Amino acid sequence: MFDQLKPVTLSSKAAREVKKIMGTKNIPAEYGLRIGIRGGGGCGGAKLIIGFDKKKESDLSYVMEGIPVYVDKKHTMYVIGKEVDFYEGDDARGFVFAEQDK
């Protein structure tokens, strides 16, 4: 059996932070990490987002580093080739989207 291709990946640092949040913020057990877009129309374009949500019928679902990950099929083209990473610096701290290493 082949490994299902994933349009988006999680860095190990991002996965650790997601697990930490899920364990400390009372995220319900049936929720997973949702990766998608907001917007898309007008001048602002689409903005990549992440959050926690239940799986929906229109979702592609994956398990990455033990984390259920959901991507709406309509958002797939926007997240292909992206990696969710976690940045910690003196100026900011948070999740960022980067191009996957080839």
Rosetta blueprint (number, residue, H / E / L):
1 M L
2 F L
3 D L
4 Q L
5 L L
6 K L
7 P L
8 V E
9 T E
10 L E
11 S L
12 S H
13 K H
14 A H
15 A H
16 R H
17 E H
18 V H
19 K H
20 K H
21 I H
22 M H
23 G H
24 T H
25 K L
26 N L
27 I L
28 P L
29 A L
30 E L
31 Y E
32 G E
33 L E
34 R E
35 I E
36 G E
37 I E
38 R E
39 G E
40 G L
41 G L
42 G L
43 C L
44 G L
45 G L
46 A E
47 K E
48 L E
49 I E
50 I E
51 G E
52 F E
53 D E
54 K E
55 K L
56 K L
57 E L
58 S L
59 D E
60 L E
61 S E
62 Y E
63 V E
64 M E
65 E L
66 G L
67 I E
68 P E
69 V E
70 Y E
71 V E
72 D E
73 K H
74 K H
75 H H
76 T H
77 M H
78 Y H
79 V H
80 I L
81 G L
82 K E
83 E E
84 V E
85 D E
86 F E
87 Y E
88 E E
89 G L
90 D L
91 D L
92 A L
93 R E
94 G E
95 F E
96 V E
97 F E
98 A E
99 E E
100 Q L
101 D L
102 K L
